Amino acid sequence: MQQQCGECDFVLIFLVRDMEQYVELTHRLFHDNKNVKSFKTLVAMDRVKTGMQVPVDAD
């Protein structure tokens, strides 16, 4: 039995130059890794937010 919380175990954010670099990266990290059962890709077509900061107002 395998426990799972939510839809994913990890969220990775990659910035790649083009689809060729994306394909090479996913093959190297995921397809060629027997420890990775599956992965899902969500593609952002425009940068809405840049950076990892989350603004929090302290009152």
N, CA, C and O atoms as CSV, one atom per row, in Angstrom:
chain,resi,resn,atom,element,x,y,z
A,1,MET,N,N,0.843,-1.174,0.000
A,1,MET,CA,C,0.000,0.000,0.000
A,1,MET,C,C,0.889,1.238,0.000
A,1,MET,O,O,1.910,1.280,0.686
A,2,GLN,N,N,0.502,2.218,-0.755
A,2,GLN,CA,C,1.259,3.465,-0.848
A,2,GLN,C,C,0.365,4.620,-0.418
A,2,GLN,O,O,-0.761,4.762,-0.894
A,3,GLN,N,N,0.880,5.434,0.481
A,3,GLN,CA,C,0.130,6.609,0.912
A,3,GLN,C,C,0.485,7.790,0.033
A,3,GLN,O,O,1.629,7.952,-0.391
A,4,GLN,N,N,-0.505,8.603,-0.231
A,4,GLN,CA,C,-0.282,9.795,-1.036
A,4,GLN,C,C,-1.153,10.911,-0.494
A,4,GLN,O,O,-2.331,10.709,-0.200
A,5,CYS,N,N,-0.573,12.069,-0.366
A,5,CYS,CA,C,-1.315,13.247,0.095
A,5,CYS,C,C,-1.394,14.230,-1.055
A,5,CYS,O,O,-0.377,14.783,-1.474
A,6,GLY,N,N,-2.580,14.451,-1.564
A,6,GLY,CA,C,-2.732,15.393,-2.670
A,6,GLY,C,C,-2.344,14.773,-3.992
A,6,GLY,O,O,-2.103,13.570,-4.095
A,7,GLU,N,N,-2.290,15.625,-5.000
A,7,GLU,CA,C,-2.028,15.152,-6.356
A,7,GLU,C,C,-0.543,14.918,-6.629
A,7,GLU,O,O,-0.196,14.106,-7.486
A,8,CYS,N,N,0.336,15.620,-5.910
A,8,CYS,CA,C,1.764,15.474,-6.204
A,8,CYS,C,C,2.588,15.444,-4.924
A,8,CYS,O,O,2.169,15.933,-3.876
A,9,ASP,N,N,3.763,14.858,-5.044
A,9,ASP,CA,C,4.697,14.800,-3.925
A,9,ASP,C,C,5.670,15.978,-3.947
A,9,ASP,O,O,6.108,16.445,-2.896
A,10,PHE,N,N,6.005,16.455,-5.142
A,10,PHE,CA,C,6.952,17.550,-5.310
A,10,PHE,C,C,6.458,18.490,-6.400
A,10,PHE,O,O,5.762,18.073,-7.326
A,11,VAL,N,N,6.823,19.755,-6.280
A,11,VAL,CA,C,6.601,20.726,-7.346
A,11,VAL,C,C,7.962,21.298,-7.695
A,11,VAL,O,O,8.634,21.889,-6.849
A,12,LEU,N,N,8.360,21.122,-8.928
A,12,LEU,CA,C,9.637,21.649,-9.411
A,12,LEU,C,C,9.359,22.747,-10.426
A,12,LEU,O,O,8.463,22.623,-11.260
A,13,ILE,N,N,10.127,23.812,-10.349
A,13,ILE,CA,C,9.978,24.918,-11.295
A,13,ILE,C,C,11.260,25.003,-12.117
A,13,ILE,O,O,12.348,25.197,-11.573
A,14,PHE,N,N,11.119,24.857,-13.427
A,14,PHE,CA,C,12.257,24.937,-14.337
A,14,PHE,C,C,12.061,26.103,-15.291
A,14,PHE,O,O,10.941,26.392,-15.711
A,15,LEU,N,N,13.125,26.754,-15.623
A,15,LEU,CA,C,13.128,27.752,-16.683
A,15,LEU,C,C,14.078,27.224,-17.749
A,15,LEU,O,O,15.284,27.128,-17.524
A,16,VAL,N,N,13.531,26.885,-18.904
A,16,VAL,CA,C,14.350,26.320,-19.976
A,16,VAL,C,C,14.349,27.254,-21.179
A,16,VAL,O,O,13.429,28.049,-21.372
A,17,ARG,N,N,15.380,27.139,-21.965
A,17,ARG,CA,C,15.587,27.988,-23.144
A,17,ARG,C,C,14.555,27.699,-24.234
A,17,ARG,O,O,14.032,28.621,-24.859
A,18,ASP,N,N,14.260,26.394,-24.462
A,18,ASP,CA,C,13.345,26.002,-25.528
A,18,ASP,C,C,12.870,24.573,-25.272
A,18,ASP,O,O,13.288,23.943,-24.300
A,19,MET,N,N,12.005,24.063,-26.137
A,19,MET,CA,C,11.465,22.718,-25.953
A,19,MET,C,C,12.540,21.646,-26.070
A,19,MET,O,O,12.450,20.606,-25.418
A,20,GLU,N,N,13.538,21.885,-26.881
A,20,GLU,CA,C,14.645,20.926,-27.009
A,20,GLU,C,C,15.345,20.748,-25.659
A,20,GLU,O,O,15.638,19.622,-25.256
A,21,GLN,N,N,15.610,21.838,-24.973
A,21,GLN,CA,C,16.240,21.760,-23.662
A,21,GLN,C,C,15.294,21.103,-22.646
A,21,GLN,O,O,15.742,20.342,-21.788
A,22,TYR,N,N,13.998,21.392,-22.738
A,22,TYR,CA,C,13.015,20.765,-21.858
A,22,TYR,C,C,13.004,19.246,-22.036
A,22,TYR,O,O,13.032,18.502,-21.055
A,23,VAL,N,N,12.964,18.792,-23.283
A,23,VAL,CA,C,12.941,17.351,-23.566
A,23,VAL,C,C,14.197,16.682,-23.034
A,23,VAL,O,O,14.114,15.613,-22.428
A,24,GLU,N,N,15.353,17.287,-23.247
A,24,GLU,CA,C,16.614,16.721,-22.757
A,24,GLU,C,C,16.601,16.635,-21.235
A,24,GLU,O,O,17.017,15.628,-20.663
A,25,LEU,N,N,16.125,17.688,-20.584
A,25,LEU,CA,C,16.081,17.731,-19.128
A,25,LEU,C,C,15.138,16.668,-18.564
A,25,LEU,O,O,15.499,15.952,-17.629
A,26,THR,N,N,13.938,16.563,-19.125
A,26,THR,CA,C,12.985,15.577,-18.607
A,26,THR,C,C,13.456,14.146,-18.849
A,26,THR,O,O,13.223,13.271,-18.015
A,27,HIS,N,N,14.103,13.902,-19.961
A,27,HIS,CA,C,14.642,12.558,-20.198
A,27,HIS,C,C,15.731,12.236,-19.185
A,27,HIS,O,O,15.765,11.142,-18.621
A,28,ARG,N,N,16.600,13.176,-18.967
A,28,ARG,CA,C,17.710,12.948,-18.035
A,28,ARG,C,C,17.216,12.776,-16.595
A,28,ARG,O,O,17.690,11.894,-15.879
A,29,LEU,N,N,16.272,13.611,-16.170
A,29,LEU,CA,C,15.829,13.589,-14.776
A,29,LEU,C,C,14.707,12.594,-14.490
A,29,LEU,O,O,14.656,12.027,-13.399
A,30,PHE,N,N,13.811,12.373,-15.448
A,30,PHE,CA,C,12.611,11.594,-15.169
A,30,PHE,C,C,12.524,10.291,-15.960
A,30,PHE,O,O,12.409,9.225,-15.356
A,31,HIS,N,N,12.576,10.343,-17.280
A,31,HIS,CA,C,12.424,9.137,-18.098
A,31,HIS,C,C,13.512,8.110,-17.814
A,31,HIS,O,O,13.235,6.911,-17.768
A,32,ASP,N,N,14.726,8.559,-17.626
A,32,ASP,CA,C,15.851,7.650,-17.404
A,32,ASP,C,C,16.023,7.267,-15.942
A,32,ASP,O,O,16.998,6.598,-15.600
A,33,ASN,N,N,15.104,7.672,-15.068
A,33,ASN,CA,C,15.217,7.413,-13.628
A,33,ASN,C,C,14.147,6.402,-13.220
A,33,ASN,O,O,12.955,6.707,-13.257
A,34,LYS,N,N,14.574,5.197,-12.831
A,34,LYS,CA,C,13.607,4.145,-12.486
A,34,LYS,C,C,12.877,4.437,-11.175
A,34,LYS,O,O,11.890,3.767,-10.872
A,35,ASN,N,N,13.330,5.415,-10.391
A,35,ASN,CA,C,12.654,5.792,-9.152
A,35,ASN,C,C,11.476,6.749,-9.382
A,35,ASN,O,O,10.690,6.993,-8.466
A,36,VAL,N,N,11.354,7.288,-10.590
A,36,VAL,CA,C,10.256,8.191,-10.922
A,36,VAL,C,C,9.163,7.380,-11.601
A,36,VAL,O,O,9.354,6.850,-12.696
A,37,LYS,N,N,8.015,7.289,-10.939
A,37,LYS,CA,C,6.891,6.507,-11.475
A,37,LYS,C,C,6.166,7.275,-12.575
A,37,LYS,O,O,5.835,6.710,-13.617
A,38,SER,N,N,5.922,8.552,-12.342
A,38,SER,CA,C,5.256,9.382,-13.347
A,38,SER,C,C,5.525,10.847,-13.028
A,38,SER,O,O,5.938,11.193,-11.921
A,39,PHE,N,N,5.286,11.692,-14.010
A,39,PHE,CA,C,5.381,13.131,-13.790
A,39,PHE,C,C,4.413,13.831,-14.715
A,39,PHE,O,O,3.980,13.282,-15.729
A,40,LYS,N,N,4.087,15.044,-14.349
A,40,LYS,CA,C,3.120,15.849,-15.098
A,40,LYS,C,C,3.722,17.226,-15.305
A,40,LYS,O,O,4.350,17.778,-14.402
A,41,THR,N,N,3.532,17.773,-16.481
A,41,THR,CA,C,4.087,19.077,-16.817
A,41,THR,C,C,2.969,20.097,-16.988
A,41,THR,O,O,1.992,19.846,-17.692
A,42,LEU,N,N,3.116,21.234,-16.350
A,42,LEU,CA,C,2.235,22.379,-16.557
A,42,LEU,C,C,3.107,23.491,-17.119
A,42,LEU,O,O,4.138,23.828,-16.537
A,43,VAL,N,N,2.704,24.058,-18.237
A,43,VAL,CA,C,3.521,25.059,-18.931
A,43,VAL,C,C,2.901,26.434,-18.758
A,43,VAL,O,O,1.706,26.620,-18.990
A,44,ALA,N,N,3.714,27.390,-18.350
A,44,ALA,CA,C,3.286,28.793,-18.275
A,44,ALA,C,C,3.716,29.481,-19.564
A,44,ALA,O,O,4.889,29.439,-19.935
A,45,MET,N,N,2.774,30.106,-20.237
A,45,MET,CA,C,3.078,30.766,-21.508
A,45,MET,C,C,3.489,32.224,-21.315
A,45,MET,O,O,4.032,32.840,-22.232
A,46,ASP,N,N,3.235,32.777,-20.135
A,46,ASP,CA,C,3.576,34.167,-19.861
A,46,ASP,C,C,4.003,34.262,-18.408
A,46,ASP,O,O,3.495,33.527,-17.560
A,47,ARG,N,N,4.921,35.150,-18.117
A,47,ARG,CA,C,5.370,35.354,-16.741
A,47,ARG,C,C,4.430,36.321,-16.038
A,47,ARG,O,O,4.425,37.517,-16.330
A,48,VAL,N,N,3.644,35.805,-15.122
A,48,VAL,CA,C,2.762,36.649,-14.335
A,48,VAL,C,C,3.479,37.096,-13.078
A,48,VAL,O,O,3.336,38.237,-12.637
A,49,LYS,N,N,4.251,36.190,-12.508
A,49,LYS,CA,C,5.002,36.472,-11.290
A,49,LYS,C,C,6.426,36.012,-11.511
A,49,LYS,O,O,6.652,34.920,-12.032
A,50,THR,N,N,7.381,36.823,-11.125
A,50,THR,CA,C,8.772,36.402,-11.181
A,50,THR,C,C,9.334,36.441,-9.778
A,50,THR,O,O,9.034,37.354,-9.010
A,51,GLY,N,N,10.135,35.471,-9.444
A,51,GLY,CA,C,10.693,35.378,-8.094
A,51,GLY,C,C,9.866,34.466,-7.224
A,51,GLY,O,O,8.737,34.116,-7.570
A,52,MET,N,N,10.422,34.083,-6.106
A,52,MET,CA,C,9.751,33.168,-5.212
A,52,MET,C,C,9.249,33.868,-3.942
A,52,MET,O,O,8.728,33.211,-3.041
A,53,GLN,N,N,9.401,35.189,-3.868
A,53,GLN,CA,C,8.958,35.923,-2.690
A,53,GLN,C,C,7.441,35.989,-2.640
A,53,GLN,O,O,6.776,36.151,-3.663
A,54,VAL,N,N,6.906,35.859,-1.434
A,54,VAL,CA,C,5.480,36.003,-1.214
A,54,VAL,C,C,5.306,37.191,-0.261
A,54,VAL,O,O,5.693,37.105,0.905
A,55,PRO,N,N,4.727,38.299,-0.742
A,55,PRO,CA,C,4.597,39.474,0.125
A,55,PRO,C,C,3.604,39.213,1.256
A,55,PRO,O,O,2.476,38.780,1.019
A,56,VAL,N,N,4.033,39.480,2.477
A,56,VAL,CA,C,3.187,39.306,3.641
A,56,VAL,C,C,3.250,40.604,4.439
A,56,VAL,O,O,4.320,41.016,4.889
A,57,ASP,N,N,2.099,41.243,4.611
A,57,ASP,CA,C,2.038,42.489,5.381
A,57,ASP,C,C,1.929,42.148,6.866
A,57,ASP,O,O,1.042,41.395,7.268
A,58,ALA,N,N,2.821,42.697,7.671
A,58,ALA,CA,C,2.762,42.503,9.114
A,58,ALA,C,C,2.004,43.670,9.735
A,58,ALA,O,O,2.423,44.823,9.631
A,59,ASP,N,N,0.897,43.359,10.375
A,59,ASP,CA,C,0.101,44.417,11.029
A,59,ASP,C,C,0.361,44.439,12.503
A,59,ASP,O,O,-0.216,45.258,13.219
